[in-house]
């Protein structure tokens, strides 16, 4: 399917931007063989699409450690005893290598998302984490492309792939600027410790932008069961508003009330942050830029943790209200129609409820989550 090829190509572009090697590719494991199924090669390693190798000749044989799948990270192949004498290292002149397992929903290993370069490289944990997230997106795509029995209408499946491609392309676009800033800074600083220290906050902020975008795509493409932890609601909401303000640079008045401010609650921080970013973003888009007001409240009620997001926009039309949580439906031309669908799934996954009340003077969205405190 053409859409699928385009999505995978976009993911390889994102991978290349993150990891910084000249070659990135997706391998497929077939019995005892290793096949290059898709590649983006900028003059790095001598590899081509469709090439096959015996698994014992490749570096990827090392993704199993004690019978457990793990990411393979090799900064310098010539100084790594596991791979320095392998056929691929010598004949393909691989200097550094990363391989991230692509594991399908069934638990089966499909293959690996790989990055290779003729020169040694120092890969950091941030890069490896982002590559792991992209491998999870690839696993979702591969699973989706082979599942027919759960899709009642073929056009829904095609549309979902199309939307996914847009999301990945948008992701590549949005992380491009932070990556360019980081690359330019490192070139300018040239190991200047004083300069690195001085601008540490700027660097962390740019890395956080990349991290947030990738996490959002993971949540939208492959929502999982909540991984709950004790979270400071006050700090979480503050961080969300800070990131929204930096992204939208809005002048809309925001009123925030959190009571109590010093309690921690057991939730999946990443998932609930996604929900709040989406709903608060919708509220900001709905109001007048000069006279708009968005009121955000968080409080306890009837053994529930409640988030209330109220705006004074024009409200939601009745026809839209009936479809608002359906996949791929949106009243905004540029929107993909997945935000509230995923938000509703996340809230239900927490055992909670999403309530929407709207009229011509504005809309109030309430999120009720079963209360759990420490």
N, C-alpha and C positions, 0 to 999 in steps of 0.2 A: 504494500500500500504506500503510495507516494508520501502521504502525510507522515507516516511512521519514519520513513527515511529522513525526512526533513527535521523531525524532532530529534532523532539520534545525532544528526549532523550538528544541530544547534548545541546539544549537550557536549559534544566533543569540543566545540569552540569554547564553551564555558570552561571545560576541563583544562584546555590549553591556557586560558587566561589565568586560571587559579594556580596551576602547578608550574607553569613557566618552562616546560620542556618543548623541544621542537617536534616531537612526535607523540600523539595520543591515539589510542585505538581501543576497540572492543574485541575481545577474543571470545570464542565459543569452544567449550570443551566437548569433544566428540570421542567417547571411549578413551583410547590412549593417545588421541591427537589433539592438537591445539590449532584452531583456525582463526585467522584474522577476518572478522566479519565486517568491520567498518573502521576506517582509519583517516586521520587528519595528519598529514606529514608535511612539515615545513623544512624539508632538507635535512632531517635529522638522521634517523635510522633507516637502513635499506629494507623496508618492509612494504608489502603491497596487499591490497584487499584480496582475499581468497587464498592467500598463502597458508600452507599447513606445515606443522612441525610435529615430530614425536614429542610427547609431553616431557620425557626425560631429558630432552635437549634444551628445554626452555627454563627460564627463570621462575615461571609461574608454578612450577612443581613445589615451590617452597611456601605456598599459601596455606599449607596444612602444617600446624605445629601441634604435636601430641593429639593427632586426629581431630583437631579443631581448626575451622577456617579462621584466618586472620589476615590483616593487611600486610603486604610485603613492601618494605621500604629499604632501598639500597642506595646509599649516598655515593658510594664508589665501588663499582663491581670488582676492580682489581685488588681491592683490599678486603673483600668479603669472601671468606673461605667457602661459603655455600655455592657461589656462582662463578668464581673467577676462572674455573677451568671448563665451564659449560660451552657447548657449541655456539649458542646464541650470543654469549658474551664475546667470544673470540671472533667468530665469523661475521656477526652483524655489528661488531664494534660498539657495544652498548657500554656507556660509562656510568650511567645512573638509571635507576628503574623503580617504578612504583606499580603495584598491582593490587587492586581492590576487588574482592569477591563480589559477584552479582548473584545473590541468592533469591530464588523465586519463592512465592508464597507457600508452595508445597514443601519448602525446605531443600529442594534440589538446587545444586550449583549449576548455573547456566554457563558462566565463564568469568571473565575479569574485565574491569576498566583499568587500562594500563597507560602509563606515561613513561617515555624513554628519551634519553639524550646521549649523544656521543661523549659528553663531558660529565665529570662528577658534579653533583649538586647537593646542597644542604636543604632538605625538605623539612619544613616545620610542622608542628602538630595541627595548626590551623588549616594548612593546605590539605593534610591527610583527612581531617574531619570533613572538610567540604567535599573532597573526592568521595568519601563514604556516602555522603548525602546524595550525590549525583548517581552513585551506583544503586542506591535505593530507588531513585526515580526511574532508572533504566529497568530495574526489576519489575516495577509497577507497569511500565510500558510493555515489556515483553509478556507479562502475565495478561494484560488487557488485550493484547493483539491476538492471543490464542484462546480467549474465552468467548464462546458464543451462546452457551446454554443459559447464561444469566442475563443476556441482553434481549429484551423483548422486541426491540426495533433496531435494525441495523444502522439506521441513520443516527440514532443516539450515540452508538459506539463511534461512528465516523466523526460526529461532532465533538465528542469528548477528546478524541485524538487531535482534532484541529485546535481545540481550546488549549490542550496541553502543549501543542507546538507553540502557540502564541505565548503561553506562560514562560516556556523555556527561552524563547527569543527575547521576551521582555526581561527575563532574568539576566541574560547575557548583556543586554543593554544597560540595565541598572547597576550591575556590579562593575561595568567597564570603567566608569569614572573613578570610583574608589581605588580600583586596581592601578589606574594610571597615576593617581595621586601618590600612592604608596611607592610605585616604581620610580617616579620622578624624585621623590624625597630621598629614597635610598641611594640613588645615583648622585644626588646633590650632597648628601651628608658624607658619603664615602667613608664609613666607619668612624665618623666624628661622634664620639661618645657624648660630648656636651650638647651637640645639636640634637642627637637622638633623645636625650633626656628632656630637653627643652620642649620638644614637640611630641612627646610621648602620648599626651591626651588626644591630639589630632590623629595620630596613627591608630590608636585604639578605637576611636570613633569611626574611622573609615572601615576598619576590620569588622566592627559591630554591624555596620550597614550591610556588608556582604553576608555576614552570618544570619542576620534577620531575614534577608531576602531568600536565602537558601532554605531556612527553616520553614518559611511560609509556603514555599513551593512543595516541600516535603509534606506538610500538613494537608495541603489542598489535593495532592495527588495520591497520598497514601496515609490517610488518617489511621492512627492506631489506638489501642486501648490506652486510657489515661495512665501516665506514669506519674503518680502523685507524690508530692513532697510538701514539706512545710514552707509556706511562702508568706512574706510580708506583703499584704495587699497594698498598703500605702506606697511602698517602694516600687512594686510592680506597676501600679497605675501611673505613678510619677514618671517612670522610665518610658511607658507607652506614650504619654503626652509629650515628653521631651522628643521622642523619635518622630512622632506625627508632626510636631511643630517644625522640626528641622526639614522634614520632607515636604510638607505642604506650605510652610511659611505663612500660616494663616493669621489673620487679624481678628477672627471671630472671637467674641468673648466666651471664655470657658469658666464655668463655676464648678468647683470641686469640693465635695463634702464626703469625708470618710470617717466613720464612727463604728468601732473604736480604731484608733490609728496604730496601736501598739500590739495588736493581736496577729497571730499567724494562723493560716488556714491550709488545709490539705487539699491541694488541687494540682493538676498538670499545668505548670507555669507557662510553658510554650503554647499549649493549646488554648488556654484561657486568654493569654496575651493576644493570640491571633484573633479570637472572637471579639475582644474589646477594640483592637485596632480597626477591625472591619466595621463594627457598629458605630464607633465614634467617628470614623472616617466618613461613613454614610451621613451621619448627623451634620457634620461640618459641610459636606457637599450640598445638603438640603436647604441650608439657611442663607439669608442675604449676607453678603460679605461685610457690610457696614453695620447692619442692625441685628445681625444674627446672634443668638445666645444658645450655647449648649451647656446643659446642667448635668453633671455626672455625680451620682451619689452611690455610696456603698454602705450598707448597714445590715444588721441582723434582724430577721423577722420570722417568727414561727418556725424556729430551728432551721432556717435557711440563711445562707449568705446571698444577699440581693445586690445586684448592680442595676442601677436605673440610669438610662441615658435619654435625656429629654431635649428636644430642639423646638424652635419656634418657626420652623419652615412651613411650607404649604401643605404638609400632610401627604399621605399616600393614597392614590386613587383606589376605589373599591376593586376594580378589575385586577390591579396590581397586587392588592392584598391577598387575593385568592391564590396567586401564583408565586408569591414572593420567596418562598423557601424551596421552590422547584428547581432542579438543576438546569443550568443554562438560560434561566429567565432573568432578564434585567431590563429596567426602564432606561438605563444609561446606554448610550450607543457604544461607548468604549469599554464597557464592563463585560466580564465573561460569564456572569450569572452563577458563580460558584460560592461566593462569599457567605451568604446567609444559609445556603444549603449545608456547607461544611460546618458553619457555626452551630447550626441546629443539631447536627450529628454529634459534635463535640459536647454540647450541653447535655444531650440525652445520654451520652457515654459517661457523664459524671452523675447520672441519675437526676438531672435537673430539668428545667422547663424554660422555654423562650416565649415571652408574651409581648405582643405588639398592640399598642393602642394608638389610633391615629384619628385626627380630625383636621379641619382646614387651618387651624391655628398651630398645628405642629404634631409631632410624633413622640411617643414615649416607648422605649424598648426596655423591658425588664428581663433580667437573667436571674433565675432562682436556682441555687445550688445547695444540696443538703449540707448542713453545717457540720464541720469537723474542725476542732481547734486543739491546740496544745496548751 
